[in-house]
């Protein structure tokens, strides 16, 4: 004789699955606030990433311009404007970047051990001629924008779109595990005691 799961057991297993999935969703919320509210810092490096020419004070991403660079002679170079998913350097003077292994900008997210730069590409609003996806690289902490050899016109925009890579693997594994536990709890099993227990 085979027994079916009792209503109480069925409710308990469904509740366990719902709680398990809810915990996964709380631990892995949907992407929100990618850059907004982050504390960041800008570094300028040339002729390689090891030779630091300038490091900005830390700034927090929010509304308006996050940072403006003016040289010692009072010439404005650019305004840095960061939204939740786009980084834009608004160039304010005509010049050019010297050719080198690296000549450009390094952005670091100071508020998190790993920066949200897993996906970065040239934004549709970019107008800096010659800047392409091949000039964008990143590591666990920094986003590198290499503008070596490129001319700049006042009014150009160096614009990069960023996104975080979703990590569905952990969520899928936890959901499958919760469903597996529910299925295990609902499995049909023999009623009564084995014959040898009399």
For each residue, the residues with C-beta under 8 A, 3 or more apart:
1: 190 191 192
2: 188 189 190 191
3: 188 189 190 191
4: 188
5: 9 10 13 185 186 188
6: 9 10
7: 10 11
8: 11 12
9: 5 6 12 13 185 186
10: 5 6 7 13 14 186
11: 7 8 14 15
12: 8 9 15 16 185
13: 5 9 10 16 17 181 182 185 186
14: 10 11 17 18 182
15: 11 12 18 19
16: 12 13 19 20 178 181 182 185
17: 13 14 20 21 178 179 181 182
18: 14 15 21 22
19: 15 16 22 23
20: 16 17 23 24 174 175 177 178 181
21: 17 18 24 25 174 175 178
22: 18 19 25 26
23: 19 20 26 27 174
24: 20 21 27 28 170 171 174 175 178
25: 21 22 28 29 171
26: 22 23 29
27: 23 24
28: 24 25 167 170 171
29: 25 26 32
30:
31: 34 163 164 166
32: 29
33: 36 37 84
34: 31 84 85 116 162 163 164
35: 38 40 61 82 83 84 85 87 116 162
36: 33 61 62 83 84
37: 33 60 61 62 111
38: 35 60 61 109 110 111 112 116
39: 58 59 60 109 110 111
40: 35 58 59 60 61 66 82 107 108 109 110 111
41: 55 56 57 58 59 107 108 110
42: 55 56 59 67 80 105 106 107 108
43: 52 54 55 56 105 106 107 108
44: 52 53 54 55 69 104 105 106
45: 48 49 50 51 52 53 102 103 104 105 106
46: 51 53 98 100 102 103 104
47: 51 98 100 101 102 103
48: 45 51 100 101 102
49: 45 102 106 144
50: 45
51: 45 46 47 48
52: 43 44 45 55
53: 44 45 46
54: 43 44 69
55: 41 42 43 44 52
56: 41 42 43 59 67 69
57: 41
58: 39 40 41 110
59: 39 40 41 42 56 66 67
60: 37 38 39 40 66
61: 35 36 37 38 40 66 82 83 84
62: 36 37 66
63:
64: 81
65: 68 79 80 81
66: 40 59 60 61 62 80 81 82
67: 42 56 59 79 80
68: 65 76 78 79 80
69: 44 54 56 76 77 78 80
70: 74 75 76 77
71: 74 75 77
72:
73:
74: 70 71
75: 70 71 93
76: 68 69 70 79 92 93
77: 69 70 71 91 92 93 95
78: 68 69 89 90 91 92 158
79: 65 67 68 76 89 90 92
80: 42 65 66 67 68 69 87 88 89 90
81: 64 65 66 88 90
82: 35 40 61 66 86 87 88
83: 35 36 61 86 88
84: 33 34 35 36 61
85: 34 35 161 162 163
86: 82 83 123 125 159 160 161 162
87: 35 80 82 107 143 159 160 162
88: 80 81 82 83 123 125 157 158 159 160
89: 78 79 80 105 157 158 159
90: 78 79 80 81 155 157
91: 77 78 128 152 153 154 155 156 157 158
92: 76 77 78 79 154
93: 75 76 77 152 154
94: 152 153 154
95: 77 151 152
96: 149 150 151 152
97: 103 104 147 148 149 150 151 152
98: 46 47 103 148 149
99: 103 148 149
100: 46 47 48 103 148
101: 47 48 148
102: 45 46 47 48 49 144 146 148
103: 45 46 47 97 98 99 100 146 147 148 149
104: 44 45 46 97 135 144 145 146 147 148
105: 42 43 44 45 89 144 145 147
106: 42 43 44 45 49 142 143 144 145
107: 40 41 42 43 87 115 117 142 143 145
108: 40 41 42 43 115 141 142 143
109: 38 39 40 112 114 115 116 117 141
110: 38 39 40 41 58
111: 37 38 39 40
112: 38 109 115 116
113: 140 141
114: 109 140 141
115: 107 108 109 112 138 140 141 142 143
116: 34 35 38 109 112 162 163 164
117: 107 109 120 138 142 143 162
118: 138 163 164 165
119: 162 163 164 165
120: 117 136 138 143 160 161 162 163
121: 133 136 160 161
122: 126 131 132 133 136 159 160 161
123: 86 88 126 159 160 161
124: 159 161
125: 86 88 157 159
126: 122 123 131 157 158 159 160
127: 155 156 157 159
128: 91 131 147 150 152 156 157 158 159
129: 150 151 156
130: 149 150 151
131: 122 126 128 135 147 150 158
132: 122 135
133: 121 122 136
134:
135: 104 131 132 145 146 147
136: 120 121 122 133 143 144 145 146 160
137: 143 144 146
138: 115 117 118 120 142 143 144
139: 142 144
140: 113 114 115
141: 108 109 113 114 115
142: 106 107 108 115 117 138 139
143: 87 106 107 108 115 117 120 136 137 138 160 162
144: 49 102 104 105 106 136 137 138 139
145: 104 105 106 107 135 136 158 160
146: 102 103 104 135 136 137
147: 97 103 104 105 128 131 135 150 152 158
148: 97 98 99 100 101 102 103 104
149: 96 97 98 99 103 130
150: 96 97 128 129 130 131 147
151: 95 96 97 129 130
152: 91 93 94 95 96 97 128 147 156
153: 91 94 156
154: 91 92 93 94
155: 90 91 127
156: 91 127 128 129 152 153
157: 88 89 90 91 125 126 127 128
158: 78 88 89 91 126 128 131 145 147
159: 86 87 88 89 122 123 124 125 126 127 128
160: 86 87 88 120 121 122 123 126 136 143 145
161: 85 86 120 121 122 123 124
162: 34 35 85 86 87 116 117 119 120 143
163: 31 34 85 116 118 119 120
164: 31 34 116 118 119
165: 118 119
166: 31
167: 28 170 171
168: 171 172
169: 172 173
170: 24 28 167 173 174
171: 24 25 28 167 168 174 175
172: 168 169 175 176
173: 169 170 176 177
174: 20 21 23 24 170 171 177 178
175: 20 21 24 171 172 178 179
176: 172 173 179 180
177: 20 173 174 180 181
178: 16 17 20 21 24 174 175 181 182
179: 17 175 176 182 183
180: 176 177 183 184
181: 13 16 17 20 177 178 184 185
182: 13 14 16 17 178 179 185 186
183: 179 180 186 187
184: 180 181 187
185: 5 9 12 13 16 181 182
186: 5 9 10 13 182 183
187: 183 184
188: 2 3 4 5
189: 2 3
190: 1 2 3
191: 1 2 3
192: 1
193: 197 198
194: 197
195: 198
196:
197: 193 194
198: 193 195
